[in-house]
Amino acid sequence: MAKKRGLQKRLDSIDAKIQRIEKEERKIEKEERKVIKKISKLEKEEKNIEKIVLRFGKLSIRKKHLLDLIRASAGAFLGVGIGRGLIGLDSVAKNLAWINVIGILVFIFGISALLIYKDQKEDLKSKGKFTIFQRLFFIYLISVAIEFISILLFNVQYDTTETLLKIIIVGSYTAMASAITFSLAK
């Protein structure tokens, strides 16, 4: 009899434990449903962010692209102002040899590519390394365009086309640095 009571108590305690486990499982399932709802809500928001703003044939411009353009332009304007006002890159560019100008250009691309790589490590697995060069080229074009506009706005004096090219390349250094910094900030 004592064995039966002992076994009964054990069975009762096991049943109580099973009931507690089942109760915990129900709580976990409720939490899981809540998490799934939140994930689906976030996915809907993500789709709204990725809405297409303009479409030209196969080319589509998304909100993300416009925001990147705005950030990079703002950074390039800041960099151009710093390069012109504080550093005086115009006078520096006029006196540099072409080897130095090309060295600056390589330095711009190298540092910028590393910053883009650091920022987009996860995207590289799915999109490939070509993404770095696309973004680098895009931001450099913005920087050069802003640099050229600033040359017109600040009425920079240059003697030859060679000097103009040097001014644009050397001036794009600060524009590119600021554009990269602004476009990577999220």
N, C-alpha and C positions, 0 to 999 in steps of 0.2 A: 503494500500500500504506500509506503513511504517513497518507493521508487516511482510509483505512478504520480504522486503529488509533485515530486521533484521534476519529473518529465513534464507534467502539466504546467508547472511554473516556467520551465524553460520554453515550452511552446508558447505560453502567454507572452513572455518577454520577447520572443522572436516575432510573434504577431504584432506586438506594439512597435518593434523596430521596423518591421515591414510597413506598417501604417505610417510611421514618421517618414520613411524613405519615399513612400508614394506621395505623401503630402509635399515633400520637398521637390519631387519630380514635377508635380502640378505647378508649383511656384516657378520652377525653372522653365517649364513650357510657356507659362504666361509671360515671363521675362523675354523668352526667345521670340514670342510673337510681337512683343513691343519693339524689340531690336529690329526685327524684320520690317515692321512698319516704318521705323525711323530710317532704315536703309533705303526703302522704296521712296520715302519722302525726299531723302537726299539725292537719290538718282533723278527724281523729277526736277529738283532744283538745278542739278548739274546740266540736264538737258536744256533748261531755260537759259542757262549761262551760255551754252554753246549754240544759241540761235544764230541763224544766218542773217546778217544785216543786208548785204548786197550780193547779187549773183550776176556774173557776166559769163554766160555760156557755162563752161565747166569750172570756171574760177568762182569761188565763193569766198566772201569776206565775212568772218565771224566777229562777234563782239570781242573775243579774246585777241584777235588780230588788231582790231582798232585800239584796244587798250595798250597793247604792246607798242603800237605806232606812237600813241600819245606819250607814253612813258619815255620811250627812246628819244622822241623829239624834245621833250622837256629836259631830259638829261643832256642832250646834245647842245641845246641852247645855253644851259648852265655851263657846260664845259667850254663852249666857245667864249662866253663872257670871261671865264677864269683865264683861259689861254690868252685872250686879247689884253685884258686889263691888268692882271697880276703878273703874268709871266712874260708878256710881250713876245709871243711866238712869231709875230710877223717879222720883226728885226732878226730874230734867231734864224728863221727859215731862209732869209735872204743871204745869210753868210755861210750856211751849211753846204758841204759838198754832197753830191748825189749819193755817195755810199752811205753817208750818215742818214740821209732822208730815207733811203731804202731800209737801213737798219731800224729806224724808228717805225716804219711801216710793218716790218716783220715782228718787232716787239709788240706793237698794237695787236696784231692778229694772234700772236702766241698767248699773250696774257688774256685777251678776250676769249679765245677758244677754251682756255683752261677754266675761266670763270663760268662760261656757258656749260662746259662739261660737268663741273661740280654741281651746278644748279639742276641739270637735267639728266642725272645718272639713271634714274628709273625709266625715263622715256626712251633712253637709248636702246634698251633691250627690245622694246616693241617697235620703235620707229627706225632704228639704225643710226650709225654715226654720221650719216649725211645730214641729219637734223642740225648738228653743230654748225656745219658749213652754211646751211641755209640761213640759220639765225644770225650767224656772224656776217654773212653777206648782206642780209637785210638791215642789220643795225649799222654796218659800215656805210651802206648807201644813204641811210638817213643822216648819219654824221657828216658825210661829205656834202650832201645837199644843204644841210643847215650851215655848214662851214662856208659854202659858196654864197648862200643868202647873206650871211654875216659880213662877208667881204664886200658885198654890195651895200649893205646897210651902214657899215662902219666906214665906208669909203676908203678902203685900204689901197694904198698906192703901190703899184708894182711896175717894173720896167719891161719885163719880157714875159712871154708865156711860160718859160721855164721857172721864173720866180713865182708866178701864179700857182703853178703845179706844186712847187715846194711849199708855198704858204698853205695850200689846201691839204697836202699830206701831213705836214707837221702840225697844222691846226686841228686836223681830224684826230690827233692823238688825245687831246683833252676832251674833245667832243665824244669820241668813242668810249673813253673811260667813264664819263658821266652817263652816257646813254646805256652802257652795259649795266652800270650800277642801278640806274632807275628801272630798267626793264627787268632785272632780276628780283627787284624788291616786290614782294607780294602782300 
